[in-house]
Amino acid sequence: MLDGFVEYRRREFCKDVGCSVQVELNGLVEGSLDYERVRKTCVLGCLFTTYQFHHWLIGKGYLIVRPV
């Protein structure tokens, strides 16, 4: 991590935009069979686009960096 910066937290976007799948996941025990069944929606058919995610990142002030 870079000094003075924070890393993106897992599913921060999903929670912020109120994704219906994330709302359902919030009510389930992480790692349970039901949780993993619902989570497959995210893995196989996310309700949002990379365009939406990318612009959300920009709007929140995130920078995308990589090592040289």
All heavy atoms as a GROMACS GRO file, in nm:
protein
  557
    1MET      N    1   0.083  -0.117   0.000
    1MET     CA    2   0.000   0.000   0.000
    1MET      C    3   0.088   0.124   0.000
    1MET      O    4   0.194   0.126   0.061
    1MET     CB    5  -0.094  -0.001   0.121
    1MET     CG    6  -0.180   0.120   0.123
    1MET     SD    7  -0.302   0.140   0.256
    1MET     CE    8  -0.332  -0.016   0.319
    2LEU      N    9   0.041   0.227  -0.064
    2LEU     CA   10   0.114   0.352  -0.070
    2LEU      C   11   0.081   0.438   0.052
    2LEU      O   12  -0.036   0.443   0.094
    2LEU     CB   13   0.077   0.429  -0.197
    2LEU     CG   14   0.102   0.357  -0.330
    2LEU    CD1   15   0.040   0.436  -0.444
    2LEU    CD2   16   0.250   0.340  -0.352
    3ASP      N   17   0.181   0.504   0.107
    3ASP     CA   18   0.157   0.592   0.222
    3ASP      C   19   0.057   0.701   0.184
    3ASP      O   20   0.064   0.760   0.077
    3ASP     CB   21   0.288   0.656   0.268
    3ASP     CG   22   0.379   0.558   0.340
    3ASP    OD1   23   0.327   0.456   0.390
    3ASP    OD2   24   0.500   0.582   0.345
    4GLY      N   25  -0.036   0.726   0.274
    4GLY     CA   26  -0.134   0.832   0.253
    4GLY      C   27  -0.252   0.791   0.168
    4GLY      O   28  -0.336   0.874   0.132
    5PHE      N   29  -0.261   0.663   0.131
    5PHE     CA   30  -0.369   0.614   0.046
    5PHE      C   31  -0.437   0.496   0.115
    5PHE      O   32  -0.380   0.429   0.199
    5PHE     CB   33  -0.316   0.568  -0.090
    5PHE     CG   34  -0.268   0.681  -0.176
    5PHE    CD1   35  -0.138   0.727  -0.167
    5PHE    CD2   36  -0.353   0.741  -0.268
    5PHE    CE1   37  -0.093   0.831  -0.245
    5PHE    CE2   38  -0.309   0.845  -0.348
    5PHE     CZ   39  -0.179   0.891  -0.336
    6VAL      N   40  -0.561   0.469   0.076
    6VAL     CA   41  -0.632   0.351   0.124
    6VAL      C   42  -0.660   0.262   0.005
    6VAL      O   43  -0.676   0.310  -0.107
    6VAL     CB   44  -0.765   0.386   0.194
    6VAL    CG1   45  -0.741   0.467   0.319
    6VAL    CG2   46  -0.860   0.458   0.102
    7GLU      N   47  -0.666   0.132   0.030
    7GLU     CA   48  -0.698   0.038  -0.076
    7GLU      C   49  -0.848   0.019  -0.084
    7GLU      O   50  -0.920   0.035   0.014
    7GLU     CB   51  -0.631  -0.097  -0.049
    7GLU     CG   52  -0.481  -0.094  -0.068
    7GLU     CD   53  -0.420  -0.232  -0.060
    7GLU    OE1   54  -0.488  -0.330  -0.098
    7GLU    OE2   55  -0.304  -0.242  -0.017
    8TYR      N   56  -0.893  -0.017  -0.203
    8TYR     CA   57  -1.033  -0.050  -0.224
    8TYR      C   58  -1.067  -0.171  -0.136
    8TYR      O   59  -0.994  -0.268  -0.131
    8TYR     CB   60  -1.056  -0.084  -0.372
    8TYR     CG   61  -1.194  -0.136  -0.401
    8TYR    CD1   62  -1.300  -0.050  -0.418
    8TYR    CD2   63  -1.218  -0.273  -0.414
    8TYR    CE1   64  -1.428  -0.097  -0.445
    8TYR    CE2   65  -1.344  -0.322  -0.440
    8TYR     CZ   66  -1.449  -0.233  -0.456
    8TYR     OH   67  -1.574  -0.280  -0.482
    9ARG      N   68  -1.179  -0.161  -0.065
    9ARG     CA   69  -1.224  -0.273   0.018
    9ARG      C   70  -1.319  -0.361  -0.063
    9ARG      O   71  -1.401  -0.310  -0.140
    9ARG     CB   72  -1.296  -0.221   0.142
    9ARG     CG   73  -1.202  -0.151   0.239
    9ARG     CD   74  -1.276  -0.102   0.362
    9ARG     NE   75  -1.401  -0.034   0.330
    9ARG     CZ   76  -1.419   0.097   0.336
    9ARG    NH1   77  -1.322   0.176   0.376
    9ARG    NH2   78  -1.536   0.150   0.305
   10ARG      N   79  -1.307  -0.488  -0.045
   10ARG     CA   80  -1.387  -0.585  -0.117
   10ARG      C   81  -1.535  -0.548  -0.110
   10ARG      O   82  -1.590  -0.524  -0.003
   10ARG     CB   83  -1.363  -0.723  -0.058
   10ARG     CG   84  -1.431  -0.836  -0.131
   10ARG     CD   85  -1.392  -0.966  -0.072
   10ARG     NE   86  -1.476  -0.990   0.045
   10ARG     CZ   87  -1.495  -1.110   0.097
   10ARG    NH1   88  -1.434  -1.214   0.048
   10ARG    NH2   89  -1.573  -1.124   0.202
   11ARG      N   90  -1.601  -0.544  -0.223
   11ARG     CA   91  -1.743  -0.517  -0.240
   11ARG      C   92  -1.787  -0.379  -0.193
   11ARG      O   93  -1.905  -0.353  -0.169
   11ARG     CB   94  -1.827  -0.627  -0.177
   11ARG     CG   95  -1.815  -0.758  -0.251
   11ARG     CD   96  -1.928  -0.852  -0.220
   11ARG     NE   97  -1.922  -0.918  -0.093
   11ARG     CZ   98  -1.850  -1.026  -0.067
   11ARG    NH1   99  -1.774  -1.078  -0.159
   11ARG    NH2  100  -1.854  -1.082   0.051
   12GLU      N  101  -1.693  -0.287  -0.181
   12GLU     CA  102  -1.726  -0.149  -0.143
   12GLU      C  103  -1.822  -0.086  -0.245
   12GLU      O  104  -1.918  -0.019  -0.207
   12GLU     CB  105  -1.597  -0.067  -0.132
   12GLU     CG  106  -1.616   0.074  -0.085
   12GLU     CD  107  -1.485   0.148  -0.067
   12GLU    OE1  108  -1.377   0.084  -0.068
   12GLU    OE2  109  -1.491   0.271  -0.055
   13PHE      N  110  -1.795  -0.106  -0.372
   13PHE     CA  111  -1.881  -0.056  -0.478
   13PHE      C  112  -2.022  -0.114  -0.463
   13PHE      O  113  -2.122  -0.041  -0.465
   13PHE     CB  114  -1.823  -0.092  -0.616
   13PHE     CG  115  -1.917  -0.071  -0.731
   13PHE    CD1  116  -1.942   0.055  -0.781
   13PHE    CD2  117  -1.980  -0.180  -0.790
   13PHE    CE1  118  -2.029   0.075  -0.887
   13PHE    CE2  119  -2.068  -0.162  -0.897
   13PHE     CZ  120  -2.092  -0.034  -0.946
   14CYS      N  121  -2.029  -0.244  -0.448
   14CYS     CA  122  -2.158  -0.314  -0.439
   14CYS      C  123  -2.242  -0.259  -0.325
   14CYS      O  124  -2.363  -0.237  -0.340
   14CYS     CB  125  -2.135  -0.463  -0.419
   14CYS     SG  126  -2.021  -0.535  -0.539
   15LYS      N  127  -2.179  -0.238  -0.212
   15LYS     CA  128  -2.249  -0.186  -0.095
   15LYS      C  129  -2.292  -0.042  -0.118
   15LYS      O  130  -2.404  -0.004  -0.083
   15LYS     CB  131  -2.161  -0.198   0.029
   15LYS     CG  132  -2.136  -0.342   0.070
   15LYS     CD  133  -2.035  -0.353   0.182
   15LYS     CE  134  -2.008  -0.500   0.214
   15LYS     NZ  135  -1.903  -0.516   0.314
   16ASP      N  136  -2.206   0.038  -0.177
   16ASP     CA  137  -2.235   0.180  -0.197
   16ASP      C  138  -2.350   0.202  -0.295
   16ASP      O  139  -2.432   0.290  -0.273
   16ASP     CB  140  -2.109   0.253  -0.246
   16ASP     CG  141  -2.125   0.403  -0.244
   16ASP    OD1  142  -2.162   0.458  -0.138
   16ASP    OD2  143  -2.101   0.466  -0.348
   17VAL      N  144  -2.356   0.122  -0.400
   17VAL     CA  145  -2.462   0.141  -0.500
   17VAL      C  146  -2.590   0.064  -0.464
   17VAL      O  147  -2.689   0.072  -0.536
   17VAL     CB  148  -2.416   0.102  -0.643
   17VAL    CG1  149  -2.299   0.188  -0.687
   17VAL    CG2  150  -2.383  -0.045  -0.655
   18GLY      N  151  -2.587  -0.008  -0.355
   18GLY     CA  152  -2.706  -0.080  -0.310
   18GLY      C  153  -2.743  -0.198  -0.399
   18GLY      O  154  -2.861  -0.226  -0.420
   19CYS      N  155  -2.642  -0.269  -0.447
   19CYS     CA  156  -2.666  -0.385  -0.532
   19CYS      C  157  -2.760  -0.484  -0.460
   19CYS      O  158  -2.737  -0.519  -0.344
   19CYS     CB  159  -2.534  -0.454  -0.566
   19CYS     SG  160  -2.555  -0.610  -0.652
   20SER      N  161  -2.863  -0.528  -0.529
   20SER     CA  162  -2.961  -0.619  -0.468
   20SER      C  163  -2.898  -0.752  -0.428
   20SER      O  164  -2.939  -0.813  -0.328
   20SER     CB  165  -3.078  -0.642  -0.563
   20SER     OG  166  -3.034  -0.697  -0.685
   21VAL      N  167  -2.799  -0.796  -0.503
   21VAL     CA  168  -2.730  -0.921  -0.468
   21VAL      C  169  -2.650  -0.900  -0.339
   21VAL      O  170  -2.652  -0.985  -0.249
   21VAL     CB  171  -2.638  -0.969  -0.583
   21VAL    CG1  172  -2.558  -1.091  -0.541
   21VAL    CG2  173  -2.719  -0.996  -0.708
   22GLN      N  174  -2.585  -0.786  -0.327
   22GLN     CA  175  -2.508  -0.756  -0.206
   22GLN      C  176  -2.600  -0.745  -0.085
   22GLN      O  177  -2.568  -0.795   0.023
   22GLN     CB  178  -2.428  -0.627  -0.222
   22GLN     CG  179  -2.342  -0.593  -0.102
   22GLN     CD  180  -2.240  -0.700  -0.071
   22GLN    OE1  181  -2.165  -0.741  -0.157
   22GLN    NE2  182  -2.237  -0.746   0.053
   23VAL      N  183  -2.716  -0.684  -0.104
   23VAL     CA  184  -2.813  -0.673   0.006
   23VAL      C  185  -2.852  -0.813   0.054
   23VAL      O  186  -2.859  -0.838   0.175
   23VAL     CB  187  -2.936  -0.592  -0.039
   23VAL    CG1  188  -3.047  -0.600   0.065
   23VAL    CG2  189  -2.898  -0.447  -0.065
   24GLU      N  190  -2.874  -0.903  -0.040
   24GLU     CA  191  -2.908  -1.041  -0.002
   24GLU      C  192  -2.791  -1.108   0.069
   24GLU      O  193  -2.810  -1.178   0.169
   24GLU     CB  194  -2.949  -1.121  -0.126
   24GLU     CG  195  -3.004  -1.257  -0.094
   24GLU     CD  196  -3.060  -1.331  -0.215
   24GLU    OE1  197  -3.065  -1.274  -0.325
   24GLU    OE2  198  -3.096  -1.448  -0.197
   25LEU      N  199  -2.669  -1.088   0.019
   25LEU     CA  200  -2.550  -1.146   0.082
   25LEU      C  201  -2.533  -1.097   0.225
   25LEU      O  202  -2.489  -1.172   0.312
   25LEU     CB  203  -2.425  -1.114   0.000
   25LEU     CG  204  -2.407  -1.190  -0.130
   25LEU    CD1  205  -2.286  -1.135  -0.206
   25LEU    CD2  206  -2.392  -1.338  -0.106
   26ASN      N  207  -2.568  -0.971   0.248
   26ASN     CA  208  -2.554  -0.914   0.382
   26ASN      C  209  -2.636  -0.989   0.486
   26ASN      O  210  -2.602  -0.989   0.603
   26ASN     CB  211  -2.594  -0.766   0.383
   26ASN     CG  212  -2.495  -0.679   0.308
   26ASN    OD1  213  -2.383  -0.717   0.281
   26ASN    ND2  214  -2.540  -0.560   0.273
   27GLY      N  215  -2.743  -1.053   0.442
   27GLY     CA  216  -2.829  -1.127   0.533
   27GLY      C  217  -2.792  -1.273   0.550
   27GLY      O  218  -2.860  -1.346   0.621
   28LEU      N  219  -2.685  -1.315   0.484
   28LEU     CA  220  -2.643  -1.455   0.489
   28LEU      C  221  -2.509  -1.470   0.561
   28LEU      O  222  -2.432  -1.374   0.568
   28LEU     CB  223  -2.632  -1.512   0.348
   28LEU     CG  224  -2.762  -1.511   0.265
   28LEU    CD1  225  -2.733  -1.549   0.121
   28LEU    CD2  226  -2.864  -1.605   0.327
   29VAL      N  227  -2.480  -1.588   0.608
   29VAL     CA  228  -2.352  -1.617   0.673
   29VAL      C  229  -2.248  -1.642   0.564
   29VAL      O  230  -2.266  -1.731   0.479
   29VAL     CB  231  -2.364  -1.740   0.766
   29VAL    CG1  232  -2.230  -1.777   0.825
   29VAL    CG2  233  -2.467  -1.714   0.875
   30GLU      N  234  -2.140  -1.561   0.568
   30GLU     CA  235  -2.035  -1.576   0.467
   30GLU      C  236  -1.979  -1.719   0.471
   30GLU      O  237  -1.949  -1.772   0.577
   30GLU     CB  238  -1.922  -1.476   0.492
   30GLU     CG  239  -1.822  -1.471   0.380
   30GLU     CD  240  -1.725  -1.354   0.389
   30GLU    OE1  241  -1.750  -1.261   0.468
   30GLU    OE2  242  -1.625  -1.358   0.318
   31GLY      N  243  -1.969  -1.779   0.353
   31GLY     CA  244  -1.916  -1.914   0.341
   31GLY      C  245  -2.023  -2.022   0.344
   31GLY      O  246  -1.994  -2.138   0.312
   32SER      N  247  -2.145  -1.988   0.384
   32SER     CA  248  -2.252  -2.089   0.388
   32SER      C  249  -2.291  -2.127   0.245
   32SER      O  250  -2.258  -2.058   0.149
   32SER     CB  251  -2.373  -2.034   0.463
   32SER     OG  252  -2.437  -1.933   0.387
   33LEU      N  253  -2.362  -2.238   0.233
   33LEU     CA  254  -2.406  -2.283   0.101
   33LEU      C  255  -2.495  -2.180   0.034
   33LEU      O  256  -2.480  -2.153  -0.086
   33LEU     CB  257  -2.478  -2.418   0.112
   33LEU     CG  258  -2.391  -2.537   0.148
   33LEU    CD1  259  -2.476  -2.662   0.164
   33LEU    CD2  260  -2.283  -2.560   0.044
   34ASP      N  261  -2.587  -2.120   0.109
   34ASP     CA  262  -2.674  -2.017   0.052
   34ASP      C  263  -2.594  -1.895   0.007
   34ASP      O  264  -2.619  -1.838  -0.099
   34ASP     CB  265  -2.781  -1.974   0.153
   34ASP     CG  266  -2.892  -2.076   0.168
   34ASP    OD1  267  -2.911  -2.157   0.076
   34ASP    OD2  268  -2.960  -2.073   0.272
   35TYR      N  269  -2.499  -1.855   0.089
   35TYR     CA  270  -2.413  -1.741   0.055
   35TYR      C  271  -2.339  -1.767  -0.076
   35TYR      O  272  -2.339  -1.683  -0.166
   35TYR     CB  273  -2.313  -1.716   0.169
   35TYR     CG  274  -2.225  -1.596   0.150
   35TYR    CD1  275  -2.260  -1.473   0.204
   35TYR    CD2  276  -2.105  -1.604   0.080
   35TYR    CE1  277  -2.179  -1.362   0.190
   35TYR    CE2  278  -2.023  -1.495   0.064
   35TYR     CZ  279  -2.061  -1.373   0.119
   35TYR     OH  280  -1.979  -1.264   0.102
   36GLU      N  281  -2.278  -1.883  -0.088
   36GLU     CA  282  -2.202  -1.917  -0.208
   36GLU      C  283  -2.292  -1.928  -0.330
   36GLU      O  284  -2.254  -1.890  -0.440
   36GLU     CB  285  -2.121  -2.045  -0.187
   36GLU     CG  286  -2.010  -2.030  -0.084
   36GLU     CD  287  -1.913  -1.916  -0.114
   36GLU    OE1  288  -1.878  -1.894  -0.232
   36GLU    OE2  289  -1.872  -1.848  -0.019
   37ARG      N  290  -2.414  -1.977  -0.311
   37ARG     CA  291  -2.510  -1.986  -0.421
   37ARG      C  292  -2.545  -1.846  -0.474
   37ARG      O  293  -2.541  -1.821  -0.594
   37ARG     CB  294  -2.638  -2.057  -0.374
   37ARG     CG  295  -2.746  -2.066  -0.479
   37ARG     CD  296  -2.876  -2.125  -0.423
   37ARG     NE  297  -2.923  -2.062  -0.300
   37ARG     CZ  298  -2.986  -1.944  -0.293
   37ARG    NH1  299  -3.008  -1.875  -0.404
   37ARG    NH2  300  -3.026  -1.895  -0.178
   38VAL      N  301  -2.572  -1.754  -0.383
   38VAL     CA  302  -2.606  -1.617  -0.422
   38VAL      C  303  -2.485  -1.547  -0.482
   38VAL      O  304  -2.495  -1.473  -0.580
   38VAL     CB  305  -2.662  -1.538  -0.302
   38VAL    CG1  306  -2.681  -1.392  -0.336
   38VAL    CG2  307  -2.794  -1.600  -0.256
   39ARG      N  308  -2.367  -1.571  -0.424
   39ARG     CA  309  -2.244  -1.505  -0.470
   39ARG      C  310  -2.210  -1.542  -0.614
   39ARG      O  311  -2.146  -1.465  -0.685
   39ARG     CB  312  -2.127  -1.541  -0.378
   39ARG     CG  313  -2.007  -1.449  -0.394
   39ARG     CD  314  -1.904  -1.479  -0.289
   39ARG     NE  315  -1.824  -1.594  -0.322
   39ARG     CZ  316  -1.722  -1.594  -0.407
   39ARG    NH1  317  -1.689  -1.484  -0.470
   39ARG    NH2  318  -1.654  -1.703  -0.430
   40LYS      N  319  -2.256  -1.657  -0.660
   40LYS     CA  320  -2.230  -1.696  -0.798
   40LYS      C  321  -2.289  -1.596  -0.897
   40LYS      O  322  -2.237  -1.581  -1.008
   40LYS     CB  323  -2.286  -1.836  -0.826
   40LYS     CG  324  -2.198  -1.945  -0.774
   40LYS     CD  325  -2.247  -2.081  -0.817
   40LYS     CE  326  -2.153  -2.188  -0.760
   40LYS     NZ  327  -2.193  -2.321  -0.796
   41THR      N  328  -2.394  -1.526  -0.857
   41THR     CA  329  -2.449  -1.420  -0.941
   41THR      C  330  -2.341  -1.316  -0.970
   41THR      O  331  -2.327  -1.270  -1.083
   41THR     CB  332  -2.569  -1.352  -0.873
   41THR    OG1  333  -2.667  -1.450  -0.845
   41THR    CG2  334  -2.628  -1.243  -0.960
   42CYS      N  335  -2.265  -1.281  -0.870
   42CYS     CA  336  -2.157  -1.182  -0.887
   42CYS      C  337  -2.048  -1.236  -0.980
   42CYS      O  338  -1.998  -1.164  -1.066
   42CYS     CB  339  -2.095  -1.147  -0.752
   42CYS     SG  340  -2.212  -1.082  -0.633
   43VAL      N  341  -2.015  -1.359  -0.960
   43VAL     CA  342  -1.906  -1.421  -1.036
   43VAL      C  343  -1.945  -1.442  -1.182
   43VAL      O  344  -1.867  -1.414  -1.274
   43VAL     CB  345  -1.864  -1.555  -0.972
   43VAL    CG1  346  -1.762  -1.627  -1.056
   43VAL    CG2  347  -1.811  -1.533  -0.830
   44LEU      N  348  -2.067  -1.488  -1.204
   44LEU     CA  349  -2.108  -1.527  -1.339
   44LEU      C  350  -2.189  -1.422  -1.414
   44LEU      O  351  -2.196  -1.428  -1.537
   44LEU     CB  352  -2.189  -1.658  -1.332
   44LEU     CG  353  -2.116  -1.777  -1.271
   44LEU    CD1  354  -2.211  -1.895  -1.256
   44LEU    CD2  355  -1.995  -1.814  -1.354
   45GLY      N  356  -2.250  -1.328  -1.344
   45GLY     CA  357  -2.335  -1.232  -1.413
   45GLY      C  358  -2.361  -1.107  -1.333
   45GLY      O  359  -2.475  -1.075  -1.301
   46CYS      N  360  -2.254  -1.035  -1.301
   46CYS     CA  361  -2.267  -0.912  -1.224
   46CYS      C  362  -2.373  -0.822  -1.287
   46CYS      O  363  -2.384  -0.812  -1.409
   46CYS     CB  364  -2.133  -0.839  -1.219
   46CYS     SG  365  -2.138  -0.683  -1.128
   47LEU      N  366  -2.451  -0.755  -1.202
   47LEU     CA  367  -2.558  -0.668  -1.249
   47LEU      C  368  -2.508  -0.534  -1.300
   47LEU      O  369  -2.583  -0.458  -1.360
   47LEU     CB  370  -2.659  -0.645  -1.137
   47LEU     CG  371  -2.720  -0.771  -1.073
   47LEU    CD1  372  -2.813  -0.731  -0.959
   47LEU    CD2  373  -2.792  -0.854  -1.177
   48PHE      N  374  -2.380  -0.505  -1.277
   48PHE     CA  375  -2.321  -0.377  -1.316
   48PHE      C  376  -2.209  -0.400  -1.417
   48PHE      O  377  -2.155  -0.509  -1.428
   48PHE     CB  378  -2.267  -0.303  -1.192
   48PHE     CG  379  -2.377  -0.264  -1.098
   48PHE    CD1  380  -2.421  -0.351  -1.000
   48PHE    CD2  381  -2.440  -0.141  -1.109
   48PHE    CE1  382  -2.524  -0.317  -0.913
   48PHE    CE2  383  -2.543  -0.106  -1.024
   48PHE     CZ  384  -2.585  -0.194  -0.926
   49THR      N  385  -2.173  -0.295  -1.489
   49THR     CA  386  -2.070  -0.305  -1.592
   49THR      C  387  -1.937  -0.254  -1.539
   49THR      O  388  -1.933  -0.180  -1.439
   49THR     CB  389  -2.108  -0.222  -1.716
   49THR    OG1  390  -2.111  -0.082  -1.680
   49THR    CG2  391  -2.243  -0.263  -1.772
   50THR      N  392  -1.831  -0.290  -1.607
   50THR     CA  393  -1.700  -0.236  -1.570
   50THR      C  394  -1.697  -0.085  -1.590
   50THR      O  395  -1.630  -0.014  -1.516
   50THR     CB  396  -1.587  -0.302  -1.653
   50THR    OG1  397  -1.616  -0.289  -1.790
   50THR    CG2  398  -1.571  -0.448  -1.617
   51TYR      N  399  -1.773  -0.036  -1.687
   51TYR     CA  400  -1.783   0.108  -1.711
   51TYR      C  401  -1.839   0.177  -1.586
   51TYR      O  402  -1.785   0.277  -1.540
   51TYR     CB  403  -1.873   0.134  -1.832
   51TYR     CG  404  -1.895   0.280  -1.863
   51TYR    CD1  405  -1.807   0.350  -1.945
   51TYR    CD2  406  -2.004   0.349  -1.810
   51TYR    CE1  407  -1.826   0.485  -1.973
   51TYR    CE2  408  -2.024   0.483  -1.837
   51TYR     CZ  409  -1.935   0.550  -1.918
   51TYR     OH  410  -1.955   0.684  -1.945
   52GLN      N  411  -1.947   0.121  -1.531
   52GLN     CA  412  -2.007   0.178  -1.411
   52GLN      C  413  -1.910   0.172  -1.293
   52GLN      O  414  -1.896   0.270  -1.218
   52GLN     CB  415  -2.136   0.104  -1.374
   52GLN     CG  416  -2.250   0.129  -1.472
   52GLN     CD  417  -2.364   0.035  -1.449
   52GLN    OE1  418  -2.348  -0.087  -1.449
   52GLN    NE2  419  -2.483   0.091  -1.427
   53PHE      N  420  -1.843   0.059  -1.278
   53PHE     CA  421  -1.746   0.044  -1.169
   53PHE      C  422  -1.631   0.142  -1.184
   53PHE      O  423  -1.592   0.210  -1.089
   53PHE     CB  424  -1.695  -0.100  -1.166
   53PHE     CG  425  -1.591  -0.126  -1.060
   53PHE    CD1  426  -1.620  -0.106  -0.926
   53PHE    CD2  427  -1.465  -0.171  -1.095
   53PHE    CE1  428  -1.523  -0.130  -0.828
   53PHE    CE2  429  -1.369  -0.195  -0.998
   53PHE     CZ  430  -1.398  -0.174  -0.864
   54HIS      N  431  -1.577   0.151  -1.305
   54HIS     CA  432  -1.464   0.241  -1.330
   54HIS      C  433  -1.501   0.386  -1.298
   54HIS      O  434  -1.425   0.458  -1.233
   54HIS     CB  435  -1.418   0.227  -1.475
   54HIS     CG  436  -1.301   0.312  -1.509
   54HIS    ND1  437  -1.174   0.286  -1.464
   54HIS    CD2  438  -1.291   0.424  -1.584
   54HIS    CE1  439  -1.091   0.378  -1.508
   54HIS    NE2  440  -1.160   0.463  -1.582
   55HIS      N  441  -1.617   0.428  -1.342
   55HIS     CA  442  -1.658   0.566  -1.317
   55HIS      C  443  -1.693   0.589  -1.169
   55HIS      O  444  -1.673   0.699  -1.117
   55HIS     CB  445  -1.772   0.606  -1.410
   55HIS     CG  446  -1.719   0.640  -1.546
   55HIS    ND1  447  -1.689   0.544  -1.639
   55HIS    CD2  448  -1.684   0.758  -1.600
   55HIS    CE1  449  -1.640   0.602  -1.746
   55HIS    NE2  450  -1.635   0.732  -1.725
   56TRP      N  451  -1.738   0.488  -1.100
   56TRP     CA  452  -1.759   0.498  -0.957
   56TRP      C  453  -1.624   0.519  -0.888
   56TRP      O  454  -1.612   0.604  -0.800
   56TRP     CB  455  -1.828   0.371  -0.904
   56TRP     CG  456  -1.851   0.373  -0.757
   56TRP    CD1  457  -1.958   0.422  -0.691
   56TRP    CD2  458  -1.762   0.322  -0.657
   56TRP    NE1  459  -1.943   0.405  -0.555
   56TRP    CE2  460  -1.824   0.344  -0.532
   56TRP    CE3  461  -1.637   0.259  -0.661
   56TRP    CZ2  462  -1.764   0.306  -0.413
   56TRP    CZ3  463  -1.578   0.222  -0.542
   56TRP    CH2  464  -1.641   0.245  -0.419
   57LEU      N  465  -1.523   0.441  -0.930
   57LEU     CA  466  -1.389   0.457  -0.873
   57LEU      C  467  -1.338   0.599  -0.892
   57LEU      O  468  -1.286   0.661  -0.799
   57LEU     CB  469  -1.290   0.358  -0.939
   57LEU     CG  470  -1.304   0.212  -0.903
   57LEU    CD1  471  -1.214   0.128  -0.994
   57LEU    CD2  472  -1.271   0.188  -0.757
   58ILE      N  473  -1.353   0.652  -1.012
   58ILE     CA  474  -1.307   0.788  -1.041
   58ILE      C  475  -1.381   0.888  -0.952
   58ILE      O  476  -1.320   0.976  -0.892
   58ILE     CB  477  -1.329   0.821  -1.190
   58ILE    CG1  478  -1.235   0.738  -1.277
   58ILE    CG2  479  -1.309   0.971  -1.216
   58ILE    CD1  480  -1.267   0.742  -1.426
   59GLY      N  481  -1.513   0.871  -0.941
   59GLY     CA  482  -1.593   0.961  -0.860
   59GLY      C  483  -1.556   0.958  -0.713
   59GLY      O  484  -1.572   1.059  -0.641
   60LYS      N  485  -1.507   0.845  -0.666
   60LYS     CA  486  -1.465   0.831  -0.526
   60LYS      C  487  -1.319   0.870  -0.504
   60LYS      O  488  -1.269   0.863  -0.393
   60LYS     CB  489  -1.488   0.687  -0.478
   60LYS     CG  490  -1.633   0.645  -0.475
   60LYS     CD  491  -1.710   0.721  -0.370
   60LYS     CE  492  -1.855   0.677  -0.367
   60LYS     NZ  493  -1.932   0.743  -0.262
   61GLY      N  494  -1.250   0.906  -0.612
   61GLY     CA  495  -1.112   0.950  -0.600
   61GLY      C  496  -1.009   0.840  -0.599
   61GLY      O  497  -0.893   0.862  -0.565
   62TYR      N  498  -1.047   0.718  -0.639
   62TYR     CA  499  -0.952   0.608  -0.644
   62TYR      C  500  -0.857   0.624  -0.762
   62TYR      O  501  -0.895   0.676  -0.867
   62TYR     CB  502  -1.024   0.473  -0.655
   62TYR     CG  503  -1.078   0.424  -0.524
   62TYR    CD1  504  -1.209   0.446  -0.490
   62TYR    CD2  505  -0.996   0.355  -0.435
   62TYR    CE1  506  -1.260   0.400  -0.368
   62TYR    CE2  507  -1.046   0.310  -0.314
   62TYR     CZ  508  -1.178   0.334  -0.282
   62TYR     OH  509  -1.226   0.288  -0.162
   63LEU      N  510  -0.737   0.578  -0.743
   63LEU     CA  511  -0.636   0.573  -0.849
   63LEU      C  512  -0.604   0.428  -0.875
   63LEU      O  513  -0.598   0.347  -0.782
   63LEU     CB  514  -0.507   0.646  -0.807
   63LEU     CG  515  -0.522   0.791  -0.764
   63LEU    CD1  516  -0.389   0.841  -0.708
   63LEU    CD2  517  -0.567   0.877  -0.880
   64ILE      N  518  -0.584   0.394  -0.999
   64ILE     CA  519  -0.544   0.257  -1.033
   64ILE      C  520  -0.395   0.262  -1.060
   64ILE      O  521  -0.349   0.334  -1.148
   64ILE     CB  522  -0.621   0.205  -1.156
   64ILE    CG1  523  -0.770   0.204  -1.125
   64ILE    CG2  524  -0.571   0.067  -1.196
   64ILE    CD1  525  -0.859   0.171  -1.241
   65VAL      N  526  -0.320   0.188  -0.980
   65VAL     CA  527  -0.174   0.188  -0.993
   65VAL      C  528  -0.124   0.046  -1.009
   65VAL      O  529  -0.192  -0.050  -0.973
   65VAL     CB  530  -0.105   0.255  -0.872
   65VAL    CG1  531  -0.148   0.399  -0.858
   65VAL    CG2  532  -0.135   0.181  -0.743
   66ARG      N  533  -0.004   0.034  -1.063
   66ARG     CA  534   0.062  -0.095  -1.072
   66ARG      C  535   0.211  -0.074  -1.060
   66ARG      O  536   0.261   0.035  -1.088
   66ARG     CB  537   0.027  -0.166  -1.203
   66ARG     CG  538   0.086  -0.103  -1.326
   66ARG     CD  539   0.046  -0.181  -1.451
   66ARG     NE  540   0.113  -0.126  -1.566
   66ARG     CZ  541   0.218  -0.179  -1.624
   66ARG    NH1  542   0.268  -0.292  -1.579
   66ARG    NH2  543   0.275  -0.122  -1.728
   67PRO      N  544   0.282  -0.176  -1.020
   67PRO     CA  545   0.428  -0.161  -1.008
   67PRO      C  546   0.491  -0.145  -1.146
   67PRO      O  547   0.433  -0.189  -1.246
   67PRO     CB  548   0.473  -0.290  -0.942
   67PRO     CG  549   0.356  -0.381  -0.937
   67PRO     CD  550   0.235  -0.306  -0.978
   68VAL      N  551   0.608  -0.086  -1.147
   68VAL     CA  552   0.682  -0.065  -1.271
   68VAL      C  553   0.725  -0.198  -1.330
   68VAL      O  554   0.756  -0.290  -1.265
   68VAL     CB  555   0.805   0.025  -1.248
   68VAL    CG1  556   0.885   0.039  -1.376
   68VAL    CG2  557   0.761   0.157  -1.196
   0.00000   0.00000   0.00000
